[in-house]
Amino acid sequence: MCFQDLTASHQPDMLGTVTGAGLIGQQLTVPLTLSPHPVYTLPMLSVSATKGTGIVVSVPSDSPDDFAAFRDLKSKPAFCEKYDVDHAWVRDVSPVHIIDVPGYSGPCAEIACDEFKVQSQNDAVALAKAKDEAYKRGFYEGVMRVGAHAGAKVEEAKPLIRQELLAAGQAVVYYEPEGPVMSRSLDECVVALVDQWFIDYGDDEWRQTALRCLARMNIPARETQNQFEAVFNWLGQWACSRSFGLGSRVPWDEQYLIDSLSDSTLYPAYYTVAHLLQQGALDGSVVGPAGLAADAMTPDAWDFVFLGTEPAADAPAAAHLDQLRALRREFLFWYPCDMRVSGKDLVPNHLTMYIYNHVALLEERHWPGGVRTNGHLLLNMEKMSKSTGNFMTLEQAVSAFGADAVRIGLADSGDTVEDANFQSELANKAILRLHAQLDWTRTFLRDQANPATALPVKEPSAYTHHDLVFLSRMSEAMAGALDAYERTMYREALKCGFFDMQAARDRYRDLTASAPTPAAGPCGGLLRQFIEYQALLLAPIAPHFCEYVWQDLLGHEESVTASRMPTPPAVDRICLMADTYAEEVIHRMRLAREAAINPPRPRVAKGVTPPPLVVYASPVHCRLTVTRAFTPVQLAVLSALRENYSSATGEFTLPEKDIRDRARKSLPDPKKDTKVAMNFFATVLTRFELLGEFAFNDQLPFDEAHILGEYKDYILSSFGLKELDIVDNVADTLATPCVPEIAFTLRVKEDEAQE
């Protein structure tokens, strides 16, 4: 209090001394008290004697700590005797019920103490729980039942009563830290009231401008967006100056320094011209390429560089206009800052001020474009710690795994605001995957250079279905990777640009490996395109690997880092839907074959000999039956889904339950058809995840029999079949559109019947 101007000097004036024991039993006058009994000074074990007078007002009706102390005094004679308390002081006293809390039949402190089984004021854990419950409910739900504010909610009455006490001179305002703060010299710190400069971030017009900027910014994590909005709503005056440390002098009061947070939020703008001003020296002692000495960069000069404001003819900056124009061009070329990346703990201060200060000082076209926040880095799902040995420096990581594998591990460690996790196992797998890709690339390019082993390079007009699917899969992965890079979502970029691309290549090779003719087989031109696309897309994450592939293997003269990212070709969505359909059919075929050759053993009664187990050989013939006709029940389900789906938003317009009800009501015979309809409803929703809204159409965008024919060679080879019949539009079939009927012809293995 002495340091907050509540005394004449920074030292208290001692008028006398008194022991704590001497205060017990003294009668006091308490502001706003409604008790008819005298108010005595009584002992309470949790009161701190290091703050204020060591005497606090007890509210046993609503404070569990106070009630526990009060109950000890009333029920424990030994406690009273220890502190020389006359039992008559508390014998006839009861807590005054001053706040009604919904759900509590009386004073909430007593009920909370009973609820959490508080036995005495020494039950710290139970008291903490009781206190949290009573204070929270009392403040947010409580209603005053006595006094001038009877009927008002506690959260509304509290500031009014505070103001009344201050106005009557019955209270003073002072400040203290939330918890103990110790200096490096082990002295306890206090809050001092000193001269201070503030920035008023609470100005409503400024806040609204900052919110307008925030609304258009690219902020990948919704949690970060919400945190910004919350900070904007409570941030008010911010103390921006201090007496010592790092920082620039306050221009209008040079005895103070501007604190680091307030002084550093516009520095990305300085990045745009730093290379022209500095020549390896950060203190301005060396003149940079622009030929401008440090003292030439006056406020007028900076106003011209960042704001375009021409200096007056007699201003010092006017003598350097040519050099300043060069700086201005750099700033205009690079700004605004598309993405600012920083720790999530800086949202309430530094990053918020970054937005506020930009909108206050710069033109709207130079406002921040985006902010991405991140947490800390874990190592193998644990916090890094030298004491536990779970610790790795960047140098150690590069030595263990190589730079590109480390970069892949870091990219894969996480895209959210949660702590990222670098996994040693994944870095090791990255090494193996890069080597496998390198070996395949070398082999492919070597074979392509030999006419005897080269794969054909087809014209686009000669592309097969599998060629078009591969091209579209690559294009889809490219578009996903480029979009992820734009949003600084590096894990997603790695998934699309590396893993999805390789999955597309591997599936393409599998599907075309059994082609009967070279024309139906893999296209050498598309596979070379894959290598080029892969090198370009992966270069931001694994530049050394990609540079080697780009220059040494593909023979490009320029660096991969100087090459433009590829423009994804158009995606053939129908082709991709057909491929997804075929992949699902093949998956169902595998399940059907497994169920056919390994039927479940029949259950028999105890003591009964089970029949011989029939062992089937792997089938060599399969029949796939497709149909184009939906049943009336299925058409009713499709119609309900189609009518309640918005193509514009990609979402259903009603909850799933309501769409089910509408489909049920439109059935030809709801009582009879509901079970079949709801099963089909679930099937269509599963198909929707694969095919999108085409799953709701009563006509497919592709011919099932034709598409399955495109995969016939692959199916014959991978299933070991000799024959595959694809039958279309048979009258009596269990097939429905997109769900062919699968029938394997089984053969019993000779002499292999087992008991």
C-alpha positions in Angstrom: 0.0 0.0 0.0 2.9 2.3 0.7 4.0 2.0 -3.0 0.5 2.7 -4.2 0.2 6.3 -2.7 -2.0 5.1 0.2 0.5 6.5 2.7 2.6 9.7 2.9 5.8 7.9 2.0 7.1 4.5 0.8 7.5 3.5 4.5 4.6 2.9 6.9 4.3 5.2 9.9 4.4 3.0 13.0 2.0 4.3 15.7 2.4 1.4 18.1 2.6 -2.3 18.4 0.0 -4.9 19.3 0.0 -8.7 19.5 -2.5 -10.8 17.6 -3.7 -12.4 20.9 -4.4 -8.9 22.2 -6.9 -8.3 19.3 -9.0 -11.4 20.0 -12.3 -10.4 21.6 -12.1 -6.8 20.5 -15.5 -5.5 19.3 -15.4 -4.0 15.8 -17.6 -1.9 13.6 -18.2 -3.6 10.2 -19.6 -1.6 7.2 -23.0 -2.9 5.9 -23.4 -5.5 8.7 -27.0 -6.4 9.5 -26.2 -8.5 12.6 -27.9 -7.4 15.8 -25.0 -9.0 17.8 -21.7 -7.3 18.5 -18.9 -8.2 16.1 -15.9 -9.7 17.8 -12.4 -10.3 16.5 -12.0 -14.1 16.4 -9.2 -16.5 15.3 -9.2 -18.1 11.9 -6.3 -20.3 10.8 -6.2 -19.4 7.1 -6.0 -15.6 7.5 -2.6 -14.2 6.3 -1.1 -11.7 8.8 1.3 -10.5 6.1 -1.3 -8.5 4.2 -3.2 -5.5 5.5 -4.1 -5.6 9.2 -4.5 -9.3 9.4 -8.2 -8.8 10.1 -10.8 -9.7 7.5 -14.6 -9.6 7.5 -16.1 -13.0 8.0 -19.1 -14.1 5.9 -19.9 -17.6 7.2 -23.2 -17.6 5.2 -21.4 -17.7 1.9 -17.7 -18.5 2.5 -17.0 -22.1 3.2 -13.6 -21.1 4.8 -15.4 -18.7 7.2 -18.2 -21.2 8.0 -15.7 -23.9 8.8 -13.8 -21.6 11.2 -17.1 -20.4 12.7 -18.3 -24.0 13.2 -15.0 -24.9 14.9 -15.5 -22.1 17.4 -19.0 -23.1 18.2 -18.4 -26.9 18.5 -14.9 -27.3 19.8 -14.3 -25.9 23.3 -10.7 -26.9 23.2 -10.1 -24.6 20.2 -11.8 -21.7 22.0 -9.8 -22.3 25.1 -6.5 -22.4 23.1 -7.1 -18.9 21.7 -8.8 -17.5 24.8 -12.2 -17.1 23.1 -15.2 -16.6 25.3 -17.8 -19.1 24.1 -20.5 -16.6 24.7 -19.2 -14.5 21.8 -20.4 -17.2 19.3 -22.9 -19.3 21.3 -26.1 -17.5 20.2 -24.8 -16.3 16.8 -26.0 -17.8 13.5 -24.9 -16.9 10.0 -27.2 -14.2 8.4 -28.7 -15.5 5.2 -28.0 -12.7 2.7 -27.9 -14.5 -0.7 -30.4 -16.9 -2.2 -28.8 -19.5 -4.5 -31.1 -21.7 -6.6 -31.0 -25.3 -5.3 -29.8 -24.3 -1.8 -32.4 -24.2 1.0 -30.3 -22.0 3.2 -26.9 -20.3 3.4 -24.8 -21.9 0.7 -21.5 -22.1 2.7 -23.0 -24.6 5.2 -24.6 -26.7 2.5 -21.4 -26.8 0.5 -19.3 -27.8 3.5 -21.8 -30.6 4.2 -21.8 -31.7 0.6 -18.0 -32.0 0.4 -17.8 -33.4 4.0 -15.7 -30.6 5.4 -14.9 -31.6 9.0 -12.8 -28.5 10.1 -11.0 -25.5 8.7 -7.9 -27.8 8.3 -9.6 -29.8 5.5 -7.8 -27.9 2.7 -8.8 -30.1 -0.2 -12.4 -30.4 0.7 -12.6 -26.7 1.5 -11.1 -25.8 -1.9 -13.9 -27.8 -3.6 -16.6 -26.3 -1.5 -15.3 -22.8 -2.0 -15.1 -23.2 -5.8 -18.7 -24.5 -5.9 -20.1 -21.9 -3.5 -18.3 -18.9 -5.0 -19.1 -19.8 -8.6 -22.8 -20.5 -8.0 -23.2 -17.6 -5.5 -21.7 -15.1 -7.9 -23.4 -16.2 -11.2 -26.7 -17.5 -9.9 -27.1 -15.8 -6.5 -29.7 -13.1 -5.8 -29.4 -10.6 -2.9 -32.1 -11.0 -0.3 -31.3 -8.2 2.1 -30.0 -4.6 2.0 -30.5 -1.8 -0.5 -30.0 -4.2 -3.5 -32.4 -6.9 -2.4 -33.6 -8.8 -5.5 -30.6 -7.9 -7.6 -28.2 -10.6 -9.0 -24.9 -10.8 -7.1 -22.8 -10.2 -10.2 -24.8 -6.9 -10.7 -24.9 -5.8 -7.1 -21.2 -6.4 -6.4 -19.8 -3.4 -8.4 -22.6 -1.2 -7.1 -21.7 -2.0 -3.4 -18.0 -1.6 -4.2 -18.7 1.9 -5.5 -20.8 2.8 -2.5 -18.1 1.7 0.0 -15.5 3.8 -1.9 -17.8 6.8 -2.0 -18.5 6.6 1.7 -14.8 6.3 2.5 -15.2 2.9 4.0 -12.9 1.1 1.5 -9.8 1.8 -0.6 -8.6 0.2 -3.8 -5.2 -1.4 -3.8 -3.5 -4.0 -6.1 -1.5 -7.2 -5.4 -0.2 -10.0 -7.6 -2.4 -13.1 -8.1 0.3 -15.1 -6.3 3.7 -14.6 -4.7 6.3 -13.1 -7.0 9.9 -13.3 -6.0 12.8 -11.4 -7.5 16.1 -13.0 -8.4 17.5 -11.6 -5.1 14.7 -13.6 -3.4 12.8 -10.5 -2.3 9.0 -10.6 -2.4 7.7 -8.2 -5.0 4.7 -5.9 -4.6 2.7 -3.8 -6.9 3.9 -0.2 -7.1 1.9 2.7 -8.5 4.3 4.6 -10.7 4.0 6.9 -13.7 3.2 4.8 -16.8 2.3 5.3 -20.4 -0.6 3.2 -21.8 -1.8 2.2 -25.2 -5.6 2.2 -25.2 -6.5 -1.0 -27.1 -10.0 -0.7 -25.7 -10.8 2.2 -28.0 -14.0 1.0 -29.7 -13.3 2.4 -33.1 -9.8 0.9 -33.1 -11.3 -2.5 -31.9 -13.9 -2.5 -34.7 -11.2 -1.9 -37.3 -9.1 -4.7 -35.9 -12.1 -7.0 -35.9 -12.7 -6.2 -39.6 -9.1 -7.1 -40.3 -9.4 -10.3 -38.2 -12.6 -11.4 -40.1 -10.8 -11.5 -43.4 -7.5 -13.1 -42.2 -6.5 -16.7 -42.9 -6.3 -18.3 -39.5 -6.2 -22.1 -40.0 -7.2 -23.1 -36.4 -10.7 -22.1 -35.2 -9.4 -22.2 -31.6 -7.0 -19.4 -32.5 -9.8 -17.4 -34.2 -12.0 -17.7 -31.1 -9.1 -16.7 -28.8 -8.4 -13.6 -30.8 -12.1 -12.6 -30.6 -12.1 -13.1 -26.9 -8.9 -11.1 -26.4 -10.3 -8.2 -28.5 -13.3 -8.1 -26.2 -11.4 -7.7 -22.9 -8.2 -6.0 -23.9 -8.1 -2.4 -22.7 -5.3 -0.2 -21.6 -1.9 -1.8 -22.0 1.1 -0.5 -20.0 3.7 0.1 -22.8 6.7 1.7 -21.1 9.4 0.8 -18.6 12.4 2.3 -17.0 15.2 0.0 -18.1 15.9 -3.0 -20.4 15.7 -3.5 -24.2 13.6 -1.2 -26.3 13.3 2.1 -28.1 12.9 5.4 -26.2 9.3 6.8 -25.9 9.5 9.6 -28.5 7.7 12.1 -26.4 9.1 11.1 -23.0 12.6 9.7 -23.5 13.2 8.8 -19.8 11.1 5.7 -20.6 11.6 2.7 -22.9 8.9 1.1 -25.0 8.4 -2.4 -23.8 9.3 -5.2 -26.2 5.7 -6.3 -27.0 4.6 -2.9 -27.9 7.8 -2.0 -29.8 8.1 -5.1 -32.0 4.7 -5.7 -33.7 5.5 -4.0 -37.0 8.9 -5.5 -37.6 7.8 -7.7 -40.6 7.6 -4.5 -42.5 11.2 -3.8 -41.7 12.2 -7.3 -43.0 11.3 -6.1 -46.5 14.1 -3.4 -46.5 16.6 -4.8 -44.0 18.8 -6.3 -46.7 19.2 -2.9 -48.2 20.0 -1.1 -45.0 22.2 -3.7 -43.2 25.5 -5.1 -44.2 26.0 -7.7 -41.5 25.9 -5.1 -38.7 22.7 -4.7 -36.7 23.7 -1.4 -35.0 23.8 0.7 -38.1 27.6 1.0 -38.0 28.0 -0.2 -41.6 26.2 1.4 -44.5 24.1 -1.2 -46.5 23.6 -1.6 -50.2 21.0 1.3 -50.3 23.8 3.7 -49.3 21.8 5.1 -46.4 23.4 5.7 -43.1 21.4 5.0 -39.9 20.9 8.7 -39.2 19.4 9.2 -42.6 16.4 7.0 -41.7 14.4 9.8 -40.0 10.7 9.5 -39.2 10.0 11.3 -42.5 12.1 8.7 -44.3 10.1 5.8 -42.7 6.8 7.5 -43.5 7.8 7.6 -47.1 8.9 3.9 -47.2 5.8 2.5 -45.4 3.1 5.1 -46.0 4.2 6.7 -49.3 4.1 10.2 -47.7 6.5 12.5 -49.7 8.9 14.3 -47.4 8.9 18.1 -47.4 11.4 19.7 -49.8 13.5 21.0 -46.9 13.3 17.7 -44.9 16.5 15.7 -44.6 14.8 12.7 -46.2 14.3 14.7 -49.4 18.0 14.4 -50.2 17.7 10.6 -50.4 14.5 10.2 -52.4 16.1 7.8 -55.0 17.3 5.4 -52.3 14.1 5.7 -50.4 12.1 4.9 -53.5 14.1 1.7 -53.8 13.1 0.8 -50.3 9.5 1.7 -51.0 9.5 -0.6 -54.1 10.7 -3.5 -51.9 8.0 -2.8 -49.3 5.2 -2.6 -51.9 6.5 -5.8 -53.5 6.6 -8.0 -50.4 3.8 -6.6 -48.2 1.4 -7.5 -46.8 2.7 -10.4 -44.7 0.7 -13.4 -45.9 1.2 -15.5 -42.8 2.7 -14.8 -39.4 3.7 -18.0 -37.5 4.2 -17.9 -33.7 3.4 -19.6 -30.4 -0.2 -19.9 -29.3 0.7 -18.3 -25.9 1.3 -15.0 -27.8 -2.3 -14.5 -29.0 -3.3 -12.5 -25.9 -0.5 -10.0 -26.3 2.0 -9.9 -29.1 -0.1 -11.3 -32.0 -3.1 -9.2 -31.0 -1.0 -6.0 -30.9 0.5 -7.1 -34.3 -3.0 -6.8 -35.8 -4.0 -3.6 -33.9 -0.8 -1.8 -34.8 -0.9 -2.7 -38.4 -4.5 -1.5 -38.9 -3.6 1.7 -37.0 -0.5 2.6 -39.0 -0.7 1.1 -42.5 -3.1 1.2 -45.4 -5.8 -1.5 -45.6 -4.0 -3.3 -48.4 -1.0 -3.8 -46.1 -3.0 -5.3 -43.2 -1.9 -8.8 -42.1 -3.0 -11.7 -44.3 -3.0 -14.5 -41.7 -1.7 -15.9 -38.4 -0.9 -19.5 -37.6 -0.2 -20.5 -34.1 1.5 -23.6 -32.8 2.4 -25.3 -29.5 5.6 -26.9 -28.3 7.5 -29.8 -29.8 7.2 -33.2 -28.2 9.8 -36.0 -28.8 8.2 -39.4 -29.2 5.0 -38.3 -27.4 6.8 -36.9 -24.3 8.0 -33.5 -23.3 11.7 -32.9 -24.1 13.8 -32.8 -20.9 17.5 -33.1 -20.4 17.0 -34.6 -17.0 15.0 -37.6 -18.3 17.2 -38.0 -21.4 14.3 -37.4 -23.8 16.0 -34.6 -25.6 17.4 -34.0 -29.0 18.9 -30.9 -30.7 18.4 -30.1 -34.3 22.1 -30.9 -35.0 21.7 -34.3 -33.3 18.5 -35.0 -35.3 20.2 -34.2 -38.6 23.2 -36.3 -37.7 20.9 -39.3 -36.8 18.4 -39.2 -39.7 19.7 -36.7 -42.3 18.2 -33.3 -43.0 15.4 -34.4 -45.3 14.1 -37.2 -43.0 14.1 -34.7 -40.1 12.1 -32.2 -42.2 9.6 -34.9 -43.1 9.3 -35.9 -39.5 8.8 -32.2 -38.5 6.2 -31.7 -41.3 4.4 -34.8 -40.1 4.5 -33.8 -36.4 1.2 -31.9 -36.5 -0.8 -29.1 -38.1 -2.9 -28.1 -35.1 -2.4 -25.7 -32.2 -1.7 -28.6 -30.0 1.9 -29.7 -29.2 3.6 -31.2 -32.3 5.2 -34.7 -31.9 8.4 -35.6 -33.7 8.7 -39.4 -33.9 12.1 -41.1 -34.4 10.4 -44.1 -35.9 8.7 -42.0 -38.6 12.0 -40.3 -39.4 13.6 -43.7 -39.9 10.7 -44.8 -42.1 11.2 -41.6 -44.1 14.8 -42.6 -44.8 13.6 -46.0 -46.1 10.8 -44.5 -48.2 13.1 -41.9 -49.8 15.6 -44.6 -50.7 12.9 -46.9 -52.1 11.6 -43.9 -54.2 15.1 -43.2 -55.4 15.8 -46.8 -56.4 12.5 -47.0 -58.3 13.2 -43.7 -60.1 16.7 -44.7 -61.2 15.4 -48.1 -62.4 12.5 -46.6 -64.3 14.6 -43.9 -66.0 17.2 -46.4 -66.9 14.6 -48.7 -68.5 13.0 -45.8 -70.3 16.4 -45.0 -71.9 16.5 -48.5 -73.4 14.1 -49.0 -76.3 13.9 -52.7 -75.4 12.5 -52.1 -72.0 10.9 -48.6 -72.4 7.2 -48.3 -71.6 5.1 -46.6 -74.3 4.6 -42.8 -74.2 1.0 -42.4 -75.2 -0.9 -39.5 -76.6 -3.7 -38.3 -74.3 -6.2 -39.5 -76.9 -4.9 -43.0 -76.4 -5.1 -43.0 -72.6 -6.9 -46.0 -71.1 -9.3 -45.8 -68.2 -6.4 -46.6 -65.8 -4.3 -43.9 -67.3 -7.0 -41.3 -66.8 -7.6 -42.5 -63.2 -3.9 -42.2 -62.4 -3.7 -38.7 -64.0 -6.8 -37.6 -62.0 -5.4 -39.1 -58.7 -2.2 -37.2 -59.3 -4.0 -34.0 -60.1 -6.2 -34.3 -57.0 -3.1 -34.9 -54.8 -1.4 -31.9 -56.4 -4.3 -29.6 -55.8 -4.5 -30.8 -52.1 -0.8 -30.3 -51.6 -0.7 -26.8 -53.1 -3.8 -25.7 -51.1 -2.2 -27.1 -47.9 1.1 -25.2 -48.6 -0.9 -22.0 -49.0 -2.5 -22.6 -45.6 0.9 -23.6 -44.0 -0.6 -27.0 -43.2 2.6 -29.0 -43.8 1.4 -32.3 -42.5 -1.5 -32.2 -45.0 0.8 -31.1 -47.7 3.1 -34.0 -47.0 0.2 -36.4 -47.1 -1.1 -35.2 -50.4 2.2 -34.4 -52.1 4.1 -37.5 -50.9 2.0 -40.3 -49.5 -1.1 -39.9 -51.7 1.0 -39.4 -54.8 2.9 -42.6 -54.1 -0.3 -44.5 -53.3 -1.7 -43.4 -56.7 1.5 -44.5 -58.5 1.5 -47.9 -56.7 -2.2 -48.6 -57.5 -1.6 -47.6 -61.1 1.3 -50.1 -61.4 -0.8 -52.9 -59.8 -3.8 -52.3 -62.0 -1.8 -52.2 -65.2 0.8 -54.9 -64.4 -1.4 -57.7 -65.9 -2.5 -55.8 -69.0 -2.6 -58.1 -72.1 -1.0 -55.5 -74.4 1.5 -52.7 -74.1 -1.2 -50.2 -75.2 -3.3 -51.3 -72.2 -0.3 -51.2 -69.9 1.3 -48.4 -68.0 2.2 -45.2 -69.8 5.9 -44.2 -69.5 5.0 -40.5 -70.1 2.6 -40.4 -67.1 5.2 -42.1 -64.8 7.8 -39.6 -65.8 5.3 -36.9 -65.1 4.7 -38.5 -61.7 8.5 -38.2 -60.9 8.5 -34.5 -61.9 5.4 -33.7 -60.0 6.6 -35.5 -56.9 10.0 -33.7 -56.9 8.3 -30.3 -57.2 5.6 -31.0 -54.6 8.0 -32.4 -52.1 10.8 -29.9 -52.6 9.7 -27.5 -49.8 9.9 -30.3 -47.3 12.7 -32.5 -48.6 14.8 -30.2 -50.9 18.0 -32.2 -51.0 16.3 -35.4 -52.2 14.2 -33.5 -54.7 17.2 -31.4 -56.0 19.1 -34.7 -56.8 16.1 -36.2 -58.6 15.4 -32.9 -60.5 18.8 -32.2 -61.7 20.9 -35.4 -61.6 18.2 -37.9 -62.6 15.7 -35.9 -64.7 18.4 -33.7 -66.2 16.9 -30.2 -65.6 19.4 -27.4 -65.5 17.7 -25.0 -63.1 17.3 -25.8 -59.4 14.1 -27.4 -58.3 13.7 -24.5 -55.8 13.7 -22.1 -58.7 11.1 -24.0 -60.7 7.4 -23.2 -60.5 5.0 -25.5 -58.8 2.9 -27.6 -61.3 -0.5 -26.6 -62.4 -2.8 -29.5 -61.6 -4.6 -30.9 -64.8 -8.4 -31.1 -64.7 -9.7 -33.9 -62.5 -12.1 -36.4 -64.2 -14.5 -36.9 -61.3 -16.5 -39.6 -63.2 -13.3 -41.6 -63.7 -12.5 -41.3 -60.0 -16.0 -42.3 -58.9 -15.8 -45.3 -61.2 -12.4 -46.3 -59.8 -13.7 -45.9 -56.2 -16.7 -48.1 -57.2 -14.4 -50.8 -58.7 -12.2 -50.7 -55.6 -15.2 -51.2 -53.3 -16.4 -54.1 -55.5 -13.0 -55.8 -55.4 -12.9 -55.4 -51.6 -16.3 -57.0 -51.4 -15.1 -59.8 -53.6 -12.2 -60.5 -51.3 -14.6 -60.7 -48.3 -17.1 -62.9 -50.3 -14.3 -65.3 -51.4 -13.0 -65.6 -47.8 -16.5 -66.3 -46.5 -17.1 -68.9 -49.3 -13.9 -71.0 -48.8 -14.0 -70.7 -45.0 -17.6 -71.2 -44.0 -18.4 -71.1 -40.3 -18.4 -74.5 -38.6 -22.0 -75.5 -37.7 -23.0 -75.4 -34.1 -24.2 -78.8 -32.7 -25.6 -79.9 -29.4 -23.2 -81.2 -26.7 -22.3 -84.8 -27.3 -23.3 -84.8 -30.9 -20.6 -85.5 -33.5 -20.1 -82.5 -35.8 -20.4 -83.2 -39.5 -17.1 -83.3 -41.5 -15.6 -79.9 -42.2 -15.7 -79.3 -46.0 -12.5 -77.7 -47.3 -12.9 -75.7 -50.4 -10.2 -74.9 -52.9 -9.6 -71.4 -54.0 -12.3 -70.7 -56.7 -11.3 -70.2 -60.3 -14.6 -68.9 -61.6 -16.7 -65.9 -60.5 -19.8 -64.3 -61.7 -20.6 -60.6 -61.2 -24.2 -59.5 -61.8 -25.0 -55.8 -62.1 -28.3 -54.1 -62.5 -29.4 -50.6 -63.4 -32.9 -50.7 -61.9 -33.7 -49.5 -58.4 -36.7 -50.9 -56.6 -39.6 -48.6 -55.6 -38.4 -48.8 -52.0 -34.9 -47.7 -53.0 -36.2 -44.9 -55.2 -38.2 -43.5 -52.3 -35.0 -43.5 -50.1 -32.9 -41.9 -52.8 -35.6 -39.2 -53.4 -35.7 -38.3 -49.7 -31.9 -38.0 -49.6 -31.6 -36.0 -52.8 -34.4 -33.5 -51.9 -32.8 -32.7 -48.6 -29.2 -32.3 -49.7 -27.7 -29.0 -50.8 -25.0 -29.1 -53.5 -24.1 -25.5 -52.8 -23.1 -26.2 -49.1 -22.2 -29.9 -49.4 -24.5 -30.6 -46.4 -27.9 -32.0 -45.7 -30.6 -29.5 -45.0 -32.3 -31.6 -42.3 -31.0 -33.8 -39.5 -30.5 -37.4 -40.6 -33.4 -38.6 -38.3 -35.8 -36.3 -40.1 -34.7 -37.4 -43.5 -35.2 -41.0 -42.4 -38.8 -40.1 -41.3 -39.5 -38.5 -44.6 -38.2 -41.5 -46.5 -40.3 -43.9 -44.3 -43.5 -41.9 -44.9 -42.9 -42.0 -48.7 -42.6 -45.9 -48.9 -45.2 -47.8 -50.9 -45.9 -49.9 -47.7 -44.3 -48.3 -44.7 -45.1 -51.1 -42.3 -43.7 -53.8 -44.6 -40.8 -51.9 -46.3 -39.3 -49.9 -43.4 -36.6 -52.4 -42.4 -35.4 -52.9 -46.0 -35.5 -49.1 -46.6 -33.5 -48.2 -43.5 -30.8 -50.8 -44.4 -30.6 -49.3 -47.9 -30.6 -45.8 -46.3 -27.4 -46.8 -44.4 -25.9 -48.3 -47.5 -26.4 -45.1 -49.5 -24.9 -43.0 -46.8 -21.8 -45.2 -46.9 -21.7 -44.9 -50.7 -22.1 -41.2 -50.3 -18.7 -41.0 -48.5 -17.2 -42.7 -51.6 -19.2 -41.1 -54.5 -20.5 -37.8 -53.1 -24.0 -36.7 -54.1 -24.0 -39.0 -57.1 -24.9 -41.7 -54.6 -28.4 -40.2 -54.4 -29.1 -40.3 -58.2 -31.4 -43.0 -59.6 -29.0 -43.3 -62.6 -25.2 -43.8 -62.2 -22.8 -41.6 -64.2 -21.0 -44.6 -65.5 -21.8 -48.1 -66.8 -21.1 -50.7 -64.2 -20.5 -53.6 -66.5 -18.1 -51.6 -68.7 -16.1 -50.3 -65.7 -15.8 -53.8 -64.2 -14.6 -54.9 -67.6 -11.8 -52.4 -67.4 -10.6 -54.2 -64.2 -11.2 -57.7 -65.5 -7.5 -58.5 -66.1 -6.5 -57.2 -62.7 -9.3 -59.2 -61.0 -8.3 -62.4 -62.8 -4.7 -62.0 -61.9 -5.1 -60.9 -58.3 -7.8 -63.5 -57.4 -6.1 -66.4 -59.4 -9.3 -66.8 -61.5 -9.6 -68.5 -64.9 -12.9 -67.0 -65.7 -14.9 -63.9 -64.7 -18.4 -63.4 -66.1 -19.9 -59.9 -65.9 -23.6 -60.1 -66.4 -25.9 -57.1 -66.9 -29.6 -56.7 -66.2 -30.6 -60.2 -65.2 -34.3 -60.3 -64.1 -33.8 -62.4 -61.0 -30.9 -60.9 -59.0 -30.0 -59.7 -55.6 -27.9 -56.9 -57.1 -28.7 -53.2 -56.8 -27.1 -50.4 -58.6 -23.5 -50.0 -57.3 -23.8 -53.3 -55.4 -23.2 -56.2 -57.8 -24.2 -59.8 -56.8 -21.0 -61.8 -56.3 -21.0 -65.6 -56.9 -17.9 -67.8 -56.7 -18.0 -71.3 -58.1 -16.6 -73.5 -55.4 -14.6 -76.7 -55.6 -14.1 -79.1 -52.7 -10.5 -80.0 -52.2 -10.0 -83.7 -52.9 -9.1 -85.9 -49.9 -9.0 -82.9 -47.6 -12.3 -83.3 -45.7 -11.5 -82.8 -42.0 -13.3 -83.8 -38.9 
